[in-house]
Amino acid sequence: MSSMEDVWAYREETLYPRLFGPERTGIYVLDFDDFKALGAEDVDPRWLHLGVFEFAPTPARNTWLYVTSGGSTPWETEPADYDPEDYSWIGSELVIEVPSQPQDQWAIKLLRRLLAYNVLLAHSHFGEDKQPFDYGDRIPVGEAIREKGTVALRHVALMEPKHYPATAQLDSGRFDFLHLVGINDSERNWAKAHSSEALLRLLEVHGGAPVTDARRKAVV
């Protein structure tokens, strides 16, 4: 029977390299400030082991890819209670792809902040009616995704990836990859009227998804 450490090691040492390539840096772990910025003072020390990996381009993928690690760790489940058919802990990990390596590490900072936010959602920090992230969600991120002379992508939309498996299996249960795509204010407003799914399809047609390129033009 796999321990929590075995599950954790499999995800980071076997699954992620298989999906995203052998060259990586990290893990860039969360800290108290990531949670304090979201209004949380009481932080479970285990949450400070969660973080983000940076994967370099591969022969099959010419982008830099960033993925969280920890949202699927079975922190609160004993091995005897693992259910492969159920979700493992929060049941998701966050991913974003960009054309080139950001000099200011905004992709790492963004995923750290959103991972902390998702953990707090899962523990009802913002109220029982607030649920963890799921496909189709739109999340404001300020001006985290911006390059000089471009329109700020102040939001992300969460899409189901098609170019790598959307769901992965651990001994402790399964989890979904939630793929982030940066969107601007006008696109967010259009999605409110037409749905995130419609916007993401439009972005795919115009090359704005699944890769987040801060230099692209608005599609609406």
C-alpha positions in Angstrom: 0.0 0.0 0.0 1.4 3.4 -1.0 2.2 5.9 1.7 1.5 9.6 1.2 5.2 10.0 0.5 5.0 7.3 -2.2 2.1 9.1 -3.9 3.9 12.4 -3.7 7.1 11.0 -5.1 5.3 9.2 -8.0 3.6 12.4 -9.1 6.8 14.5 -9.0 9.5 12.0 -10.1 7.6 9.8 -12.6 4.3 11.3 -13.8 5.4 14.9 -14.3 8.6 14.1 -16.2 6.7 11.6 -18.4 4.1 14.3 -19.3 6.1 17.5 -19.3 9.8 16.5 -19.9 13.0 15.8 -18.0 14.3 19.3 -17.6 12.8 21.2 -14.7 13.6 23.6 -11.8 11.8 23.8 -8.5 9.9 23.2 -6.4 9.1 26.8 -5.7 7.1 26.3 -2.4 4.4 28.4 -1.0 5.1 30.6 2.1 3.1 32.3 4.7 2.9 35.5 2.7 1.0 33.7 -0.1 -1.8 32.9 2.3 -1.6 36.2 4.3 -2.1 38.1 1.1 -5.4 36.3 0.8 -6.5 37.1 4.4 -5.4 33.8 6.0 -3.5 34.0 9.2 -4.0 30.4 10.4 -2.0 28.3 7.9 -1.5 24.5 8.2 2.3 24.0 8.0 1.8 21.1 5.6 0.5 23.6 3.0 4.0 25.1 2.9 5.2 22.0 1.1 3.0 22.8 -1.9 4.7 24.5 -4.8 5.4 25.0 -8.5 7.7 23.3 -11.0 9.1 24.9 -14.1 9.6 22.7 -17.1 11.8 23.7 -20.0 10.7 23.1 -23.7 11.1 19.6 -25.2 11.3 18.3 -28.7 7.6 17.9 -28.7 6.7 21.2 -26.9 8.3 24.5 -27.6 6.8 26.3 -24.6 7.8 26.8 -21.0 5.3 24.9 -18.8 4.5 25.6 -15.1 2.6 23.1 -13.0 1.6 23.0 -9.3 2.4 20.1 -7.1 0.5 19.3 -3.9 -3.2 19.9 -4.6 -3.5 16.1 -5.2 -1.4 15.0 -2.2 -3.6 12.9 0.2 -2.8 15.0 3.2 -6.0 14.2 5.1 -6.5 10.5 4.0 -4.9 7.4 5.5 -3.6 4.9 3.0 -6.2 2.3 4.1 -8.9 4.8 3.0 -7.5 5.5 -0.4 -10.2 5.3 -3.1 -8.8 5.3 -6.7 -12.2 6.3 -8.0 -12.4 9.4 -5.9 -10.4 12.6 -6.1 -7.1 12.8 -4.1 -7.4 15.8 -1.7 -8.4 18.9 -3.6 -8.3 16.8 -6.8 -6.6 19.3 -9.1 -3.2 20.8 -10.2 -2.8 24.1 -12.1 -0.9 24.5 -15.3 0.1 27.4 -17.5 2.2 27.5 -20.7 4.1 30.5 -22.0 6.2 31.1 -25.2 9.4 32.0 -23.3 10.8 31.9 -19.8 9.5 35.0 -17.9 12.4 37.0 -16.5 10.5 38.1 -13.4 9.0 34.6 -12.7 5.5 35.9 -12.9 4.2 32.4 -13.9 5.6 30.9 -10.8 4.2 33.7 -8.6 0.8 33.4 -10.3 0.5 29.7 -9.7 1.7 29.9 -6.2 -1.0 32.6 -5.4 -3.7 30.6 -7.2 -2.7 27.4 -5.5 -2.9 29.1 -2.1 -6.3 30.5 -3.1 -7.6 27.1 -4.1 -6.4 25.5 -0.9 -8.3 28.1 1.1 -11.4 27.6 -1.1 -11.3 23.9 -0.3 -11.2 24.6 3.4 -14.1 27.1 3.3 -12.0 30.1 4.1 -14.2 32.2 1.9 -17.4 30.6 2.9 -19.2 27.2 2.5 -20.7 28.3 -0.9 -17.3 29.0 -2.5 -16.0 25.8 -4.2 -12.5 25.0 -5.4 -11.5 25.8 -9.0 -13.1 23.9 -11.9 -13.1 24.0 -15.7 -14.7 27.2 -17.0 -13.9 29.3 -14.0 -12.7 32.8 -14.6 -10.4 34.2 -11.9 -9.1 37.8 -11.6 -5.3 38.0 -11.2 -4.6 41.7 -11.3 -1.7 42.6 -13.7 0.3 39.5 -13.1 0.4 38.6 -16.9 1.9 41.6 -18.7 4.8 42.6 -20.9 5.9 46.1 -21.7 3.6 47.8 -24.3 0.9 45.1 -24.2 -2.7 44.9 -22.9 -2.8 43.4 -19.4 -4.3 40.0 -19.1 -6.0 40.6 -15.8 -7.8 37.3 -15.6 -7.4 33.6 -16.3 -9.9 31.1 -17.6 -9.6 27.5 -16.7 -9.7 25.0 -19.6 -9.6 21.3 -20.0 -6.3 20.5 -21.7 -6.3 18.6 -25.0 -2.6 18.3 -25.7 -1.8 16.3 -22.6 -4.0 14.1 -20.4 -6.7 16.1 -18.5 -6.9 13.6 -15.7 -4.1 11.6 -13.9 -4.3 8.6 -11.6 -2.5 8.2 -8.3 -2.8 5.4 -5.8 -4.7 7.8 -3.5 -7.2 8.8 -6.2 -7.4 10.8 -9.4 -6.9 14.5 -10.1 -7.5 16.9 -13.0 -5.1 19.3 -14.6 -6.7 22.8 -14.8 -5.0 24.6 -17.6 -4.9 28.4 -17.2 -5.2 30.8 -20.1 -4.7 34.5 -19.6 -7.5 36.8 -20.8 -8.1 40.5 -20.8 -11.0 42.6 -19.6 -12.9 42.7 -22.8 -12.5 38.9 -23.2 -13.7 38.3 -19.7 -16.8 40.5 -20.3 -17.5 38.6 -23.5 -17.2 35.3 -21.7 -19.7 36.5 -19.1 -22.2 36.9 -21.9 -21.3 33.8 -24.0 -19.5 31.4 -21.6 -15.9 30.6 -20.9 -16.0 27.6 -23.2 -17.1 29.8 -26.1 -14.2 32.2 -25.4 -11.7 29.4 -25.1 -12.7 28.0 -28.4 -12.3 31.4 -30.0 -8.9 31.8 -28.4 -7.8 28.5 -29.7 -8.9 29.5 -33.3 -6.8 32.7 -33.0 -3.8 31.2 -31.3 -4.6 32.6 -27.8 -4.9 29.2 -26.2 -3.6 26.9 -24.8 -0.4 29.0 -24.6 -0.7 32.3 -22.7 1.2 35.0 -24.7 1.1 38.5 -23.1 2.0 40.0 -26.5 -1.0 38.7 -28.4 -3.9 40.9 -29.5 -7.4 40.7 -28.0 -9.8 38.4 -29.8 -12.9 40.4 -29.0 
